[in-house]
Amino acid sequence: MIWQIATRNLFRNARRSLMTVFAIGISGLAILLFGGFVTSIWFGLQTSIVQEQGHIQIFKRGYQDYGAADPNAYTIDHYPTVIDTILSVPELRSKVAVITPQVMLGGIAGNQREDNSKTFIGKGVVPSDYSRMRRWDSWNLGIRQGDLPLRDDDPEGAIVGIGMARMLGLCDELRMTECKDPPARVLPPSGKGADFSDLIAADLPASQNRDTRPRLDLLAAGSGGAPNIVSVFVNAAQTQATRAVDNAMIMLPFEQARKLLYGDAQRATVVLVQLREPNENQAVKALIAQTLAAKGLDMEVLTFNEVDPTFNRVFAMFSFIFAVVSLVLAVVIVFTIINTVTMNVMERINEVGTVRALGFHRAAVFRQFLAESFLLGLFGATLALVLGVVVSKLLNSVGIQWTPPSNAAPLTIELMVADNLLLLGGTVGFLALVTVVASILPASKAVRIPIVQALHHA
Amino acid sequence: MRERISRTGQDVGLAETPNPEECIAEFSGVSKSYTTGRVQFQALRNISCRIPKGQTSYIFGPSGSGKTTFLNLLGVIDRADNGSVTILGTRVGDLSDSAAADFRLRHIGYIFQNFNLIPVLNALENVEYILLRRGLSPRDRRERAEKYLHAVGLKDFLQRRPGELSGGQRQRVAIARALAGEPSIIVADEPTANLDSRTTGEIVDLMQRMQDEMKTTFVLCTHDIDLINGSGSLLRIVDGQIDHTERLS
């Protein structure tokens, strides 16, 4: 009967109850939409990172701490051994979607035609593996980055950042509308540029000399410290995540990068592991580390967010904002409920006195008010759920985009509300809890009024 | 008024009130005061008396005389400042808040001046509500509530909410509610004060009939001498003191 009375009391002051339900519902809607946005960021950002870097990265021990200063000393000596060792374990083989080596390199890139050169940071990838990695979408978010404009059968192909293309004067040759080549350079008095490309031009095979793509010559220090040069032909320029990277980035096939640095040695900077399923990072990481250690390979096995804390920071930032927004809304709800319950109490003090005079304990009256608040919270939460699902679907249909700090390409915001049971359940629980907690103070005041005083309350 | 009392009954002093075995409640040296703002009001002054079991006792007196305070103490919804109130052998002033609620539930039935029905419940539910804490099954609750509502003549009004009933009908529901708990004492505070004279007569007759049938102890507080009709006892309070007690025949 407590719920019967509670329900009827809500309808007794239908207008007031409706306003309270609306206040709770709108607050709940805000929580749901923002929660859906944060969830979308969590999944979307993770997907885009995993598409580029995999879930797990394997380095030679010490690379994270000292590798940047002495990359040669912290390079994986024979990466096929690492890959074969991992794939020899059936459990790992079944969980791994892609396992691929990469080489990180730096040096000077020169464009002979423009008589221009610039330092670069490079990444040597296996094009087919990298393209497969970019198709990973185990959360079914529909995030597709498209295949890399590099091919396994085109070992001289390359991609550069748009900033890099601009500085090296590749914009016109690549027919890019979003960038312009630099103004004509003033040559030194000798009339000859300082470009090192001349050093290699004569050595290029005839086929490469006939390639119509813009050519870059990459100079880097080999493993022994001696300079080495390779030529690549730029297929495309693509925007990179940050301006600094965009101004210096060159991506080239793994084999080309490996030869530039290590010659014939089967060395790599890192082995990337992309898993079929999300949420297995830690378990697989532990198994890989155990497997490699058992083989005597002194490797450092890290998850993507251990290598680059950007993901954790971005998510922590949005989680903090979400918590603050929820707190502010909770305060709004608390005051709304306190106001409503206080008015209910004031109107029903006489009823409280009657019920207590009839032999009901204080706790029973207290529960009655709490039940009414709980129902208000429940109705408000239901309204929030309906509005949340409808509004999120409407906003999703608009296709709003944003570019996370670590991303080059924008992500479409898919407010993950409708199928987010944790968020939906959590919001309902949160609203019900807040409304019940908010009613404790006025309800406890009501039941402490002496019965005689309550009975004579007008 | 005084003449009528003398004419209809036999004057009795406290010494002549029933012996303890025949009493359901006893007030012994009870005082009670209230503070309103800075003003202290002495509602009862050193009252001692006994309430006979199985009869109707009328607490009579002018407004502000202390009748309602007397009834509040008897109904265990207030505590005396001094003295003791003993009901069915229990010193009710010593009960905890929770034990007092249990005591009221088992032994006290209330009929209020303003009916005090729960507005969101219909007549049947209002009577059933009091039985919730009795541990009765829903079916037993329903049957008992119907029985008492039929007894007070509301057979055809079970589903009506208080707002859909007349004043007399509401007070009948309140009487049925008080009876349904089958308490030891039913206290009624000015039960007809908000009713017209014809309805007042009906309600008084009903309460007398119920008392006759059920032999429950009724304690009625009133300032209306016309309400004092029938057998029982009368206790007149003036300025917080018992001015007169009388056995009515």
Boltz contact constraints between the chains, C-beta under 6 A:
constraints:
  - contact:
      token1: [A, 1]
      token2: [B, 132]
      max_distance: 6.0
  - contact:
      token1: [A, 5]
      token2: [B, 120]
      max_distance: 6.0
  - contact:
      token1: [A, 8]
      token2: [B, 120]
      max_distance: 6.0
  - contact:
      token1: [A, 9]
      token2: [B, 120]
      max_distance: 6.0
  - contact:
      token1: [A, 12]
      token2: [B, 120]
      max_distance: 6.0
  - contact:
      token1: [A, 354]
      token2: [B, 116]
      max_distance: 6.0
  - contact:
      token1: [A, 357]
      token2: [B, 77]
      max_distance: 6.0
  - contact:
      token1: [A, 357]
      token2: [B, 110]
      max_distance: 6.0
  - contact:
      token1: [A, 358]
      token2: [B, 130]
      max_distance: 6.0
  - contact:
      token1: [A, 359]
      token2: [B, 101]
      max_distance: 6.0
  - contact:
      token1: [A, 359]
      token2: [B, 104]
      max_distance: 6.0
  - contact:
      token1: [A, 359]
      token2: [B, 105]
      max_distance: 6.0
  - contact:
      token1: [A, 361]
      token2: [B, 98]
      max_distance: 6.0
  - contact:
      token1: [A, 361]
      token2: [B, 101]
      max_distance: 6.0
  - contact:
      token1: [A, 451]
      token2: [B, 77]
      max_distance: 6.0
  - contact:
      token1: [A, 452]
      token2: [B, 72]
      max_distance: 6.0
  - contact:
      token1: [A, 452]
      token2: [B, 77]
      max_distance: 6.0
  - contact:
      token1: [A, 452]
      token2: [B, 78]
      max_distance: 6.0
